[in-house]
């Protein structure tokens, strides 16, 4: 008999609450992946995200991220319909190609910080079953290598 190849593993990243987020101006919870914190300090990461959002205060494309970050407002919900999946797929393609920017619906951005490509995602609990407890508005920060941007795995970013 020949041995069967093992099933592919599911990549899991530990998300850590950033205790200094409020001290630098964030009003929402901010979590970052352990992999990201291994290459960027918490302070540098928070300062650069904050500074980017402040510097673009007149840019409507970043209004959703600013409202979550600085006012702890829940991003607008809505169904995870074909348009949502299509925007996520296209944004993931751009990120995998190394292009930063903001997704059309405004709840994700990718930017370079000290040579690291960082993904910032605003979460709202959208797509969760109504019987689950509500999720507080928060930002999730990860390395933007496209790992979490495949629409089949995108639900990890909205919980």
C-alpha positions in Angstrom: 0.0 0.0 0.0 1.1 3.5 -0.6 0.7 6.1 2.1 -1.7 8.9 1.5 -0.5 12.5 1.7 -1.7 14.3 4.9 -4.5 16.8 4.5 -3.3 20.3 4.2 -3.2 22.2 7.5 -5.3 25.2 8.2 -3.2 28.2 9.0 -4.0 29.8 12.3 -2.6 33.0 13.6 -2.9 34.1 17.3 -4.5 37.5 17.6 -3.3 39.5 20.6 -5.1 42.5 22.1 -3.0 45.6 21.9 -3.1 47.1 25.4 -1.7 50.5 24.4 -4.2 51.2 21.6 -6.3 53.6 23.8 -3.2 55.5 24.8 -2.4 56.5 21.2 -6.0 57.4 20.4 -7.9 54.3 19.4 -11.4 54.0 20.9 -12.0 50.5 19.6 -10.3 47.2 20.4 -7.2 46.6 18.3 -5.9 43.1 17.8 -2.7 42.1 15.9 -1.4 38.8 14.8 1.5 37.3 16.7 3.3 37.0 13.4 3.0 40.7 12.7 4.1 41.6 16.3 7.2 39.5 15.7 8.4 41.9 13.1 6.9 45.3 14.2 6.6 46.7 17.7 3.2 47.4 19.0 3.9 51.1 19.5 5.2 51.6 15.9 2.3 49.6 14.4 -0.3 51.6 16.3 1.3 55.0 15.7 1.6 54.4 11.9 -2.0 53.2 11.5 -3.2 56.1 13.6 -1.1 58.6 11.7 -2.2 57.3 8.3 -5.9 57.6 9.3 -5.4 61.1 10.7 -3.4 62.3 7.6 -6.3 61.2 5.4 -9.1 62.8 7.4 -10.6 64.3 4.3 -10.5 61.1 2.2 -13.9 59.4 2.2 -12.4 56.1 1.2 -11.0 55.8 4.8 -14.1 57.1 6.6 -15.2 53.6 7.7 -11.8 52.7 9.2 -11.6 56.1 10.9 -15.1 55.8 12.4 -14.2 52.4 13.9 -10.8 53.4 15.0 -11.6 56.8 16.6 -15.3 56.5 17.5 -15.8 52.8 18.0 -18.7 52.9 15.5 -19.8 49.6 14.0 -19.2 49.5 10.2 -22.4 49.2 8.2 -23.6 45.6 8.0 -25.2 44.0 5.1 -25.3 40.6 3.5 -22.2 38.8 2.5 -23.5 38.8 -1.1 -21.8 38.4 -4.4 -20.7 42.0 -4.4 -19.0 41.6 -1.0 -17.2 38.5 -2.1 -16.2 40.1 -5.4 -14.7 43.2 -3.7 -12.8 40.9 -1.3 -11.5 38.8 -4.1 -10.3 41.8 -6.1 -8.7 43.4 -3.1 -7.0 40.2 -2.2 -5.6 40.0 -5.8 -4.2 43.5 -5.4 -2.6 42.8 -2.0 -1.0 39.5 -3.3 0.4 41.7 -6.1 1.9 44.0 -3.5 -0.5 46.9 -4.2 -1.7 48.8 -1.1 -4.8 50.8 -0.8 -8.4 50.6 0.5 -11.1 48.1 -0.5 -14.1 49.7 -2.2 -16.4 49.3 0.8 -13.8 51.0 3.0 -13.4 48.4 5.8 -9.9 47.1 4.8 -6.6 48.8 3.9 -3.2 47.6 3.2 -0.1 49.7 3.7 3.7 49.4 4.2 5.1 50.1 7.6 8.9 49.9 7.9 9.1 47.4 5.1 6.2 45.2 6.3 3.0 45.1 4.3 0.2 45.4 6.9 -3.5 44.6 6.5 -5.9 46.6 8.7 -9.5 45.3 8.8 -12.5 46.8 10.6 -14.8 44.2 12.0 -18.5 44.4 12.7 -19.7 40.9 13.4 -21.4 41.0 9.9 -22.3 37.6 8.7 -22.5 36.0 12.1 -25.7 34.2 13.1 -28.0 36.5 15.0 -28.1 34.1 18.1 -24.4 34.8 18.8 -23.5 37.7 21.1 -22.6 41.0 19.3 -18.9 41.7 18.5 -17.5 45.0 19.6 -16.1 47.1 16.8 -12.5 46.5 16.4 -9.5 46.6 14.1 -7.5 43.5 13.1 -3.9 43.9 12.0 -2.1 41.2 10.2 0.7 40.8 7.6 -0.8 41.5 4.2 0.5 38.5 2.4 -2.9 37.6 1.0 -3.3 34.6 3.4 -6.6 35.9 4.9 -7.9 37.5 1.7 -9.1 34.4 -0.2 -12.9 34.9 -0.1 -13.3 31.3 1.1 -11.3 32.3 4.2 -12.5 35.9 4.6 -15.0 35.0 7.4 -12.1 34.9 9.8 -11.8 38.7 9.4 -15.4 39.6 10.2 -15.8 37.7 13.5 
